Amino acid sequence: MMLFHGGNTIQAGTGTTPETVATTRQLLLNPKREGYPNLDRESGELVRKTIEFFEQKGKTRLKEDDHERTWYADFLEFSKKEHLFATFLTHQEYGAAGCRWDTNRNCALNEVLGFYGLSYWYTWQVTILGLGPIWMSTNETVKKRTAELLQNGEIFAFGLSEKEHGADIYASDMDLIRQGDGYLARGGKYYIGNGNEAALVSTFGKLKDTGDYVFFVVNSKHDNYELVKNVINSQNYVAEYRLNDYPIREEDILAKGRDAWDMALNTVNVGKFNLGWASIGICTHALYEAINHASHRRLFDHYVTDFVHVQQLFTDAYARLAAMKLFALRAVDYMRAAGPKDRRYLLFTPMVKMKVTTQGEEVINALWDVIAAKGFEKDMYFEMAARDIRALPKLEGTVHVNMALIIKFMANYFFKPGRYAETPRMTTPVNDDFLFRQGATKGLGKTRFHDYRKIYRSVNLPNVRIFRKQIRLLKLLLILGRPTGEQKKDFDFLLNLGELFTLVVYGQLILENARLLDIDDKLIDQIFEVMIRDFSKFALQLYTKGSTTFIQQKICKRMVKRPAVDRARLSYVWETYVAPLKDSYEMKP
């Protein structure tokens, strides 16, 4: 029976200070101590009030509402009373004092809502999607009306996908048919969150006579709005709805033609970023619950957390979760720094959606391997987490769709770096105006990125050095073993290649943020141990593909590396960061 011996905290190595340990320990959300120092006072207070709402509700009621599929009217009433959605989601030009669209504080709320339950996050998320086309439009009438509706506590919806076509918006069957000086809307939408109660549903379709794309708004309570059903078995209402000759006036139209098309994709750029944050919240709560259970359970005359394999699983889960948050936080900076000449966010946003959410699945898998059958029990938050963590990689475009987008940036990222000033932390409380004027969605091939080699060369940690060798081999693969024409049509081949590429980008932003936030080097080295293992796994998968050429096979085999395994470092991370989570948070019953 393998155990870690001793129990004394291993001292930090050279360069690790008490201040570094303290800031690293504050990386994960703990509702009991979170002070939100990076938010202005009013915003921080509103997030803390949201935490208090859920803590007063308690886990028993939270789980009962989940099991009984109870519509979250209490949360929406809280939001209305505190003007939560109105404050966080009203464009600054149209709201009261304190209202703005501030990605930094929105992500704080994203994390909290995910922490307490995906359903609460979901109604916020689809409201964000519904608002995107409105704030991007030039329709002042709808914008002013929207600000009033938000102030009154209303929610919104985004009518894009259809039953027969899914997210293939090229094939939309929602038609606007000219009728006198207006239109009649005819067609259906499918899988539309908040479609039962939304004050306005931003709906995508086509003008019947010209075939041009169009975005317009409808009210879910209108007589010609047919609410067909909830298509899922959940607290959420994910609607199928039909518009049966719904009358549309010019003042209900948000955009036509290319502008409507760009509006759809740019809204998803904003909204899908939130999915990674929901994963971070879910995993954090699950981690607290799992370690509380395991550290108090005795098996074979030892606590479960005494076993080496359990400590490894927890430490891997913690390292992955810390990496998720470091990457997502840094991606916020690039979202907020974006402008017409800086579109780096177009790579980092789909990575928060794709990479962070799939890493969330890995975290839950590791924790579930520890708590085993306990994870199925109806009184555990974990039961919800294990179910809901699977949803996030599959929403707002699958992993495959987002990977297809990410791969488009690979050549410029590796071989044509651009010049940018250093991007600082972007926590200033201002409205993120550019998100609502992103412009045309074409021309992705012109996007340049700052040179990733700069941050990698500046970090001298054992596993970062090994990871740099893997990066160099990936570049060699792209030069000497470029994908053939046939391989470019094989999406499974490209998916594995894309996984290798995303790990490079992932590591870059993690290192940047570790420096900005003063994160312990030993944790960063532990994160890169996990990443080397992941890189080796994807390299091996690419090696075993039937279509892989001889030169590609040779390079892929060289990519498979053993990380610098350091038992003392692993023990230090366990003792300093993971084990102290025991009993540090438990939701009120």
C-alpha positions as CSV (number, residue, x, y, z in Angstrom):
1,M,0.0,0.0,0.0
2,M,1.7,3.2,-1.2
3,L,1.6,6.3,1.0
4,F,3.4,9.6,1.2
5,H,5.5,9.6,4.3
6,G,5.6,12.4,6.8
7,G,3.2,15.3,6.7
8,N,5.3,18.3,7.3
9,T,5.0,21.1,4.7
10,I,7.9,21.0,2.3
11,Q,9.6,24.4,2.2
12,A,9.4,26.4,-1.0
13,G,12.4,26.5,-3.3
14,T,14.5,29.5,-4.3
15,G,12.4,32.4,-5.4
16,T,9.2,31.3,-3.7
17,T,8.2,33.8,-1.0
18,P,5.3,33.8,1.5
19,E,3.7,36.4,-0.7
20,T,3.9,34.2,-3.8
21,V,2.4,31.3,-1.8
22,A,-0.4,33.6,-0.6
23,T,-1.3,34.9,-4.1
24,T,-1.2,31.4,-5.5
25,R,-3.6,30.1,-2.8
26,Q,-6.0,32.9,-3.8
27,L,-6.2,31.7,-7.4
28,L,-9.2,29.5,-6.9
29,L,-12.6,30.9,-5.9
30,N,-13.5,30.4,-2.3
31,P,-16.9,32.0,-1.6
32,K,-16.1,32.3,2.2
33,R,-13.1,34.6,1.7
34,E,-13.5,36.1,-1.8
35,G,-13.1,39.9,-1.6
36,Y,-12.9,40.7,-5.3
37,P,-10.0,43.2,-5.0
38,N,-9.8,43.6,-8.8
39,L,-13.4,44.8,-9.1
40,D,-14.7,48.3,-8.1
41,R,-16.5,48.3,-4.8
42,E,-20.1,48.3,-6.2
43,S,-19.4,45.4,-8.6
44,G,-17.6,43.4,-5.9
45,E,-20.6,43.9,-3.6
46,L,-23.0,42.7,-6.2
47,V,-21.1,39.5,-6.8
48,R,-20.9,38.9,-3.1
49,K,-24.6,39.4,-2.8
50,T,-25.0,36.8,-5.5
51,I,-22.9,34.4,-3.5
52,E,-25.0,35.1,-0.4
53,F,-28.2,34.4,-2.3
54,F,-27.0,30.9,-3.1
55,E,-25.6,30.3,0.4
56,Q,-28.8,31.3,2.0
57,K,-30.7,29.1,-0.5
58,G,-28.5,26.2,0.7
59,K,-27.4,23.0,-1.0
60,T,-30.5,21.0,0.0
61,R,-32.8,23.4,-1.8
62,L,-30.4,23.8,-4.7
63,K,-30.4,20.0,-5.2
64,E,-34.2,19.7,-4.8
65,D,-34.7,22.4,-7.4
66,D,-32.3,20.6,-9.8
67,H,-34.0,17.2,-9.3
68,E,-37.5,18.6,-9.6
69,R,-36.5,20.7,-12.6
70,T,-37.9,23.8,-10.9
71,W,-37.7,27.0,-13.0
72,Y,-35.3,29.3,-11.2
73,A,-37.8,32.1,-10.6
74,D,-36.1,32.8,-7.2
75,F,-32.8,33.6,-8.8
76,L,-34.4,35.8,-11.5
77,E,-36.4,37.6,-8.8
78,F,-33.1,38.2,-7.0
79,S,-31.5,39.5,-10.2
80,K,-34.5,41.8,-10.7
81,K,-34.4,43.1,-7.1
82,E,-30.6,43.8,-7.2
83,H,-30.5,44.8,-10.9
84,L,-27.9,42.2,-11.4
85,F,-28.3,41.6,-15.2
86,A,-29.1,45.2,-15.8
87,T,-25.9,46.4,-14.1
88,F,-23.6,43.8,-15.7
89,L,-25.2,43.6,-19.2
90,T,-26.5,47.0,-20.1
91,H,-24.2,48.9,-22.5
92,Q,-22.9,51.9,-20.7
93,E,-24.5,54.4,-23.2
94,Y,-28.0,53.2,-22.3
95,G,-27.9,52.3,-18.7
96,A,-27.9,53.9,-15.3
97,A,-24.8,54.7,-13.3
98,G,-22.6,51.6,-12.8
99,C,-24.1,49.8,-15.9
100,R,-21.5,48.6,-18.4
101,W,-20.4,45.6,-20.3
102,D,-17.1,44.8,-18.6
103,T,-15.7,41.4,-19.4
104,N,-13.5,41.3,-16.3
105,R,-16.4,41.5,-13.9
106,N,-18.7,39.5,-16.2
107,C,-16.3,36.6,-15.8
108,A,-16.3,36.9,-12.0
109,L,-20.1,36.4,-12.2
110,N,-19.7,33.6,-14.8
111,E,-17.5,31.7,-12.3
112,V,-19.9,32.2,-9.4
113,L,-22.9,31.1,-11.3
114,G,-21.1,28.0,-12.6
115,F,-19.9,27.3,-9.1
116,Y,-23.5,27.0,-7.8
117,G,-25.1,25.4,-10.8
118,L,-25.0,25.4,-14.6
119,S,-28.7,26.2,-14.8
120,Y,-28.2,29.6,-13.2
121,W,-25.3,30.3,-15.4
122,Y,-27.3,29.2,-18.5
123,T,-30.1,31.8,-18.1
124,W,-27.4,34.5,-17.8
125,Q,-25.4,33.1,-20.7
126,V,-28.3,33.0,-23.2
127,T,-29.3,36.5,-22.1
128,I,-25.8,37.6,-23.1
129,L,-26.3,35.9,-26.5
130,G,-29.7,37.5,-27.0
131,L,-28.3,40.9,-26.1
132,G,-25.3,40.6,-28.5
133,P,-27.1,41.4,-31.7
134,I,-29.0,44.2,-30.0
135,W,-26.0,46.1,-28.7
136,M,-24.2,45.5,-32.0
137,S,-27.0,47.0,-34.0
138,T,-27.7,50.6,-35.0
139,N,-31.3,50.3,-33.9
140,E,-31.7,52.9,-31.2
141,T,-35.3,52.1,-30.6
142,V,-34.6,48.5,-29.7
143,K,-31.5,49.5,-27.7
144,K,-33.4,51.9,-25.5
145,R,-36.3,49.4,-25.1
146,T,-33.8,46.7,-24.1
147,A,-32.2,48.9,-21.4
148,E,-35.7,49.4,-19.9
149,L,-36.4,45.7,-20.0
150,L,-33.2,44.9,-18.3
151,Q,-33.9,47.4,-15.6
152,N,-37.2,45.7,-15.1
153,G,-35.5,42.3,-14.6
154,E,-36.3,40.7,-17.9
155,I,-34.2,38.0,-19.7
156,F,-33.4,37.5,-23.3
157,A,-32.8,34.8,-25.9
158,F,-30.8,34.1,-29.1
159,G,-32.8,32.5,-31.9
160,L,-30.1,31.1,-34.2
161,S,-30.1,27.3,-34.4
162,E,-32.8,25.3,-36.1
163,K,-34.1,21.7,-35.8
164,E,-33.1,20.5,-39.2
165,H,-29.9,22.6,-39.7
166,G,-28.5,23.0,-36.2
167,A,-26.0,25.8,-36.2
168,D,-25.7,25.7,-40.0
169,I,-26.9,29.3,-40.5
170,Y,-26.3,29.2,-44.2
171,A,-29.4,27.0,-44.4
172,S,-31.8,28.9,-42.3
173,D,-35.5,28.3,-43.0
174,M,-36.7,31.2,-40.9
175,D,-38.2,33.6,-43.5
176,L,-39.3,37.3,-43.4
177,I,-42.0,37.7,-46.0
178,R,-42.8,41.3,-47.2
179,Q,-46.3,42.3,-46.3
180,G,-47.2,45.9,-47.2
181,D,-44.8,48.2,-45.3
182,G,-43.7,45.4,-43.0
183,Y,-43.0,41.7,-42.9
184,L,-44.4,38.4,-41.6
185,A,-42.0,36.0,-39.9
186,R,-42.6,32.4,-40.6
187,G,-40.4,29.5,-39.4
188,G,-39.1,27.7,-36.4
189,K,-36.1,27.8,-34.1
190,Y,-34.8,25.0,-31.9
191,Y,-32.6,24.7,-28.8
192,I,-33.2,28.2,-27.7
193,G,-32.5,28.9,-24.0
194,N,-34.9,31.3,-22.2
195,G,-37.3,30.9,-25.2
196,N,-40.2,30.5,-22.8
197,E,-39.8,33.9,-20.9
198,A,-37.6,36.1,-23.0
199,A,-38.8,39.7,-23.3
200,L,-36.9,39.8,-26.6
201,V,-35.6,36.9,-28.7
202,S,-33.0,38.1,-31.2
203,T,-33.9,35.9,-34.2
204,F,-31.8,35.1,-37.3
205,G,-33.4,34.4,-40.7
206,K,-33.6,35.4,-44.3
207,L,-35.6,37.8,-46.4
208,K,-37.8,35.6,-48.5
209,D,-37.7,37.8,-51.7
210,T,-33.9,38.5,-51.8
211,G,-32.3,35.7,-49.7
212,D,-30.4,38.3,-47.7
213,Y,-29.7,37.4,-44.0
214,V,-31.6,39.3,-41.4
215,F,-31.7,39.7,-37.6
216,F,-34.9,40.9,-35.9
217,V,-36.5,40.8,-32.4
218,V,-39.7,39.1,-31.2
219,N,-41.5,38.8,-27.9
220,S,-42.0,35.3,-26.5
221,K,-45.5,36.4,-25.2
222,H,-46.9,37.4,-28.6
223,D,-49.9,35.5,-29.9
224,N,-48.0,34.6,-33.0
225,Y,-45.1,33.2,-31.1
226,E,-45.8,29.5,-30.6
227,L,-43.8,27.9,-27.7
228,V,-43.7,24.3,-28.9
229,K,-41.9,22.5,-26.0
230,N,-38.9,22.4,-23.8
231,V,-36.5,20.0,-25.7
232,I,-34.5,19.0,-22.6
233,N,-35.3,17.5,-19.2
234,S,-33.9,20.2,-16.9
235,Q,-34.5,23.3,-14.8
236,N,-33.6,25.2,-17.9
237,Y,-36.1,25.9,-20.6
238,V,-34.5,25.2,-23.9
239,A,-37.2,26.0,-26.4
240,E,-38.5,24.9,-29.7
241,Y,-40.6,27.9,-30.9
242,R,-42.4,28.8,-34.1
243,L,-43.3,32.2,-35.6
244,N,-46.6,31.9,-37.3
245,D,-46.9,34.9,-39.5
246,Y,-45.5,37.0,-36.7
247,P,-45.8,40.7,-37.7
248,I,-42.4,42.4,-38.0
249,R,-41.9,46.2,-38.5
250,E,-38.8,47.9,-39.8
251,E,-38.2,49.1,-36.2
252,D,-37.9,45.5,-35.1
253,I,-35.1,44.7,-37.5
254,L,-31.5,44.8,-36.1
255,A,-29.6,44.2,-39.3
256,K,-29.8,42.9,-42.9
257,G,-27.3,41.3,-45.3
258,R,-23.7,40.9,-44.4
259,D,-24.2,42.9,-41.2
260,A,-26.6,40.3,-39.9
261,W,-24.3,37.5,-40.8
262,D,-21.3,39.2,-39.0
263,M,-23.6,40.0,-36.1
264,A,-24.4,36.3,-35.6
265,L,-20.7,35.2,-35.6
266,N,-19.5,38.1,-33.5
267,T,-22.2,37.5,-30.9
268,V,-20.9,33.9,-30.6
269,N,-17.4,35.3,-30.2
270,V,-18.5,37.1,-27.1
271,G,-20.8,34.4,-25.7
272,K,-18.7,31.2,-26.1
273,F,-16.0,32.8,-24.1
274,N,-18.2,32.3,-21.0
275,L,-18.4,28.5,-21.3
276,G,-14.8,28.0,-20.0
277,W,-15.6,30.1,-17.0
278,A,-18.7,28.0,-16.2
279,S,-16.4,24.9,-16.3
280,I,-14.0,26.7,-13.9
281,G,-16.8,27.4,-11.4
282,I,-18.1,23.8,-11.6
283,C,-14.7,22.2,-11.2
284,T,-13.8,24.4,-8.2
285,H,-16.9,23.5,-6.2
286,A,-16.5,19.8,-7.1
287,L,-12.8,20.0,-5.9
288,Y,-13.8,21.3,-2.5
289,E,-16.5,18.7,-2.1
290,A,-14.3,15.8,-3.3
291,I,-11.4,16.7,-1.0
292,N,-13.7,17.2,2.0
293,H,-15.1,13.7,1.5
294,A,-11.8,12.0,0.8
295,S,-9.8,13.6,3.6
296,H,-12.4,12.4,6.2
297,R,-12.9,8.9,4.9
298,R,-10.8,6.1,6.3
299,L,-10.0,2.9,4.4
300,F,-7.6,0.2,5.4
301,D,-6.8,2.2,8.5
302,H,-5.7,5.3,6.5
303,Y,-7.4,8.4,5.3
304,V,-8.1,8.2,1.5
305,T,-5.9,11.3,1.0
306,D,-2.9,9.4,2.4
307,F,-2.6,7.2,-0.6
308,V,0.0,8.2,-3.3
309,H,-2.3,7.6,-6.2
310,V,-5.1,9.8,-4.6
311,Q,-2.6,12.6,-4.0
312,Q,-1.5,12.3,-7.6
313,L,-5.1,12.5,-8.9
314,F,-5.9,15.5,-6.7
315,T,-2.7,17.3,-7.6
316,D,-3.3,16.7,-11.3
317,A,-6.9,18.0,-11.0
318,Y,-5.6,21.0,-9.1
319,A,-2.9,21.7,-11.6
320,R,-5.4,21.4,-14.5
321,L,-7.9,23.7,-12.8
322,A,-5.2,26.3,-11.9
323,A,-4.1,26.2,-15.6
324,M,-7.7,26.7,-16.8
325,K,-8.1,29.8,-14.7
326,L,-4.7,31.2,-15.5
327,F,-5.4,30.9,-19.2
328,A,-9.0,32.2,-19.1
329,L,-7.9,35.2,-16.9
330,R,-5.2,36.1,-19.4
331,A,-7.6,35.7,-22.3
332,V,-9.8,38.3,-20.7
333,D,-6.9,40.8,-21.1
334,Y,-6.7,40.1,-24.8
335,M,-10.5,40.3,-25.2
336,R,-10.5,43.8,-23.5
337,A,-7.3,45.0,-25.4
338,A,-8.8,44.0,-28.8
339,G,-9.3,46.6,-31.5
340,P,-9.3,46.7,-35.3
341,K,-5.5,46.2,-35.4
342,D,-5.4,43.6,-32.6
343,R,-7.6,40.6,-33.2
344,R,-5.6,38.1,-31.2
345,Y,-8.7,37.4,-29.2
346,L,-10.1,35.4,-32.2
347,L,-7.7,32.6,-31.3
348,F,-7.9,32.9,-27.5
349,T,-11.7,33.1,-27.3
350,P,-12.4,29.7,-29.0
351,M,-9.7,28.2,-26.9
352,V,-11.4,29.3,-23.7
353,K,-14.5,27.6,-25.1
354,M,-12.8,24.5,-26.4
355,K,-9.7,23.9,-24.4
356,V,-10.8,25.0,-21.0
357,T,-14.1,23.1,-21.1
358,T,-12.4,19.9,-22.2
359,Q,-9.9,20.3,-19.4
360,G,-12.8,20.7,-17.1
361,E,-13.9,17.2,-18.1
362,E,-10.4,15.9,-17.2
363,V,-10.6,17.6,-13.7
364,I,-14.0,16.0,-13.0
365,N,-12.8,12.6,-14.2
366,A,-9.8,12.7,-11.9
367,L,-11.9,13.7,-8.9
368,W,-14.5,11.1,-9.7
369,D,-11.8,8.4,-9.7
370,V,-11.1,9.4,-6.1
371,I,-14.7,9.7,-4.7
372,A,-16.1,6.9,-6.9
373,A,-19.7,6.0,-5.9
374,K,-20.0,9.0,-3.7
375,G,-20.2,11.1,-6.9
376,F,-23.6,9.5,-7.8
377,E,-25.3,10.4,-4.5
378,K,-28.2,12.8,-4.8
379,D,-27.2,15.1,-2.0
380,M,-23.8,15.8,-3.6
381,Y,-23.1,18.9,-5.7
382,F,-20.8,16.5,-7.6
383,E,-23.7,14.6,-9.1
384,M,-24.7,17.8,-10.9
385,A,-21.1,18.6,-11.8
386,A,-20.4,15.2,-13.4
387,R,-23.5,15.6,-15.6
388,D,-23.2,19.3,-16.4
389,I,-19.4,19.4,-17.2
390,R,-20.1,17.3,-20.3
391,A,-22.4,19.9,-21.7
392,L,-20.0,22.8,-22.0
393,P,-17.7,21.4,-24.8
394,K,-20.8,20.7,-26.8
395,L,-22.5,24.2,-26.7
396,E,-21.8,27.3,-28.8
397,G,-20.1,25.1,-31.5
398,T,-18.6,21.7,-30.8
399,V,-14.9,21.1,-30.0
400,H,-14.5,20.2,-33.7
401,V,-16.1,23.4,-35.0
402,N,-13.9,25.5,-32.7
403,M,-10.8,23.5,-33.6
404,A,-11.4,24.1,-37.2
405,L,-11.3,27.9,-36.5
406,I,-8.2,27.6,-34.3
407,I,-6.2,25.7,-36.9
408,K,-6.6,28.6,-39.3
409,F,-4.3,30.7,-37.1
410,M,-1.5,28.1,-36.8
411,A,0.8,29.2,-39.6
412,N,0.8,32.9,-38.6
413,Y,1.2,32.0,-34.9
414,F,4.4,30.0,-35.6
415,F,5.9,31.6,-38.6
416,K,4.7,35.2,-39.0
417,P,4.6,36.9,-35.6
418,G,3.5,40.5,-35.3
419,R,4.6,43.3,-33.1
420,Y,2.5,44.4,-30.2
421,A,3.1,46.4,-27.1
422,E,3.1,44.4,-23.9
423,T,-0.6,43.7,-22.9
424,P,-1.0,44.4,-19.2
425,R,-3.8,43.1,-16.9
426,M,-7.0,44.7,-18.1
427,T,-9.0,45.2,-14.9
428,T,-10.0,48.9,-15.4
429,P,-13.8,49.3,-14.9
430,V,-14.8,50.5,-18.4
431,N,-17.2,49.4,-21.1
432,D,-15.8,47.0,-23.6
433,D,-17.0,48.9,-26.7
434,F,-15.0,47.0,-29.3
435,L,-16.9,43.8,-28.6
436,F,-20.0,45.4,-30.2
437,R,-18.2,46.8,-33.3
438,Q,-15.9,43.8,-34.2
439,G,-16.5,44.4,-37.9
440,A,-16.4,41.8,-40.7
441,T,-15.8,38.2,-39.7
442,K,-13.6,37.5,-42.8
443,G,-9.9,37.9,-43.2
444,L,-8.8,35.6,-40.3
445,G,-5.6,34.8,-42.2
446,K,-4.3,38.3,-41.7
447,T,-4.4,38.0,-37.9
448,R,-0.9,38.2,-36.3
449,F,0.2,37.2,-32.8
450,H,3.0,38.3,-30.6
451,D,6.0,36.0,-30.5
452,Y,5.3,33.1,-28.2
453,R,9.0,32.3,-27.9
454,K,9.7,35.4,-25.7
455,I,7.8,34.1,-22.7
456,Y,8.9,30.5,-23.1
457,R,12.6,31.5,-23.3
458,S,12.2,33.7,-20.1
459,V,11.1,30.8,-17.9
460,N,13.8,28.3,-16.8
461,L,11.8,25.5,-15.2
462,P,12.6,21.8,-15.9
463,N,9.3,21.0,-17.5
464,V,9.0,24.2,-19.4
465,R,12.4,23.4,-21.0
466,I,11.2,19.9,-22.0
467,F,8.0,21.5,-23.4
468,R,10.0,23.9,-25.5
469,K,11.6,20.9,-27.2
470,Q,8.2,19.5,-28.0
471,I,7.2,22.8,-29.5
472,R,10.3,22.8,-31.7
473,L,9.5,19.4,-32.9
474,L,6.0,20.4,-33.8
475,K,7.3,23.3,-35.8
476,L,9.7,20.8,-37.5
477,L,6.7,18.7,-38.3
478,L,4.9,21.6,-40.0
479,I,8.0,22.4,-42.1
480,L,9.3,18.9,-43.0
481,G,6.1,16.9,-42.7
482,R,3.4,19.4,-43.8
483,P,-0.1,17.8,-44.0
484,T,-0.8,16.4,-47.5
485,G,-3.8,17.4,-49.5
486,E,-5.5,14.2,-48.4
487,Q,-4.7,14.8,-44.7
488,K,-6.1,18.3,-44.9
489,K,-9.5,16.7,-45.7
490,D,-9.1,14.2,-42.8
491,F,-10.5,16.2,-39.9
492,D,-9.5,13.5,-37.4
493,F,-5.9,14.0,-38.5
494,L,-6.3,17.8,-38.2
495,L,-8.0,17.5,-34.8
496,N,-4.9,15.8,-33.3
497,L,-2.6,18.3,-34.9
498,G,-4.8,21.1,-33.6
499,E,-4.6,19.7,-30.1
500,L,-0.8,19.9,-30.2
501,F,-1.0,23.5,-31.4
502,T,-3.5,24.6,-28.7
503,L,-1.2,23.2,-26.0
504,V,1.5,25.7,-27.2
505,V,-0.9,28.6,-27.0
506,Y,-2.3,27.4,-23.7
507,G,1.1,27.3,-22.2
508,Q,2.1,30.7,-23.5
509,L,-0.8,32.5,-21.8
510,I,-0.4,30.5,-18.6
511,L,3.3,31.6,-18.4
512,E,2.4,35.2,-19.1
513,N,-0.2,35.2,-16.4
514,A,1.9,33.4,-13.9
515,R,4.4,36.3,-14.1
516,L,1.7,38.9,-13.9
517,L,0.0,37.3,-10.9
518,D,3.1,36.1,-9.1
519,I,2.2,32.4,-9.2
520,D,4.5,29.9,-7.5
521,D,7.1,28.4,-10.0
522,K,6.6,24.9,-8.5
523,L,2.9,24.9,-9.4
524,I,3.8,26.1,-12.9
525,D,6.3,23.3,-13.3
526,Q,3.7,20.9,-12.1
527,I,1.2,22.2,-14.6
528,F,3.8,21.7,-17.4
529,E,4.4,18.2,-16.3
530,V,0.7,17.5,-17.0
531,M,1.0,19.4,-20.3
532,I,4.0,17.3,-21.4
533,R,2.0,14.2,-20.8
534,D,-0.9,15.6,-22.8
535,F,1.4,16.6,-25.6
536,S,2.9,13.2,-25.7
537,K,-0.6,11.6,-25.8
538,F,-1.7,13.6,-28.8
539,A,1.7,13.1,-30.6
540,L,1.2,9.3,-30.1
541,Q,-2.3,9.5,-31.5
542,L,-1.1,11.4,-34.6
543,Y,1.7,8.8,-35.0
544,T,-0.8,5.9,-35.0
545,K,-3.0,7.5,-37.7
546,G,-3.1,5.3,-40.8
547,S,-2.5,8.3,-43.1
548,T,0.6,9.6,-41.2
549,T,3.6,9.7,-43.5
550,F,7.0,8.2,-42.6
551,I,8.6,11.6,-41.8
552,Q,5.6,12.6,-39.7
553,Q,5.9,9.3,-37.8
554,K,9.6,9.9,-37.0
555,I,8.9,13.4,-35.7
556,C,5.9,12.4,-33.7
557,K,7.9,9.6,-32.0
558,R,10.4,12.2,-31.0
559,M,7.6,14.4,-29.6
560,V,6.8,11.8,-27.0
561,K,8.7,13.0,-23.9
562,R,9.0,12.0,-20.3
563,P,8.4,15.0,-18.0
564,A,10.8,15.9,-15.3
565,V,9.1,13.9,-12.5
566,D,10.0,15.4,-9.1
567,R,8.5,13.7,-6.1
568,A,9.5,16.5,-3.8
569,R,7.8,19.1,-6.1
570,L,4.7,17.0,-6.3
571,S,4.7,16.6,-2.5
572,Y,5.2,20.4,-2.1
573,V,2.3,21.2,-4.3
574,W,0.1,18.7,-2.5
575,E,1.1,20.0,1.0
576,T,1.1,23.7,0.1
577,Y,-1.9,24.1,-2.2
578,V,-4.1,21.0,-2.4
579,A,-4.3,19.5,1.1
580,P,-5.1,22.8,2.7
581,L,-8.3,22.9,0.7
582,K,-9.7,20.4,3.2
583,D,-12.6,21.9,5.1
584,S,-11.9,25.4,3.6
585,Y,-15.3,25.5,2.0
586,E,-18.5,23.7,2.2
587,M,-21.8,25.0,1.0
588,K,-24.4,25.7,3.6
589,P,-26.9,22.8,3.9
